[in-house]
């Protein structure tokens, strides 16, 4: 297993370990807020720590039109 994730109860899976070339992608969205989602890209053999990789992806993604960050960092499991 490349990763584990706890998705909020009631969220809808759009993709679950979909092969996209050299990585797997999983995506869930909040049915009450369709523009709110969680995306996990997992790469077998990744050498960066999850925190470092997330920071790298965040730096690039945060420049995307429409991006709005709700939080960043380890999640405590609380629903926001």
Beta strands, then each sheet from edge to edge (+ up, - down):
strand 1: 12-20
strand 2: 23-30
strand 3: 33-42
sheet 1: 1+ 2- 3+
end
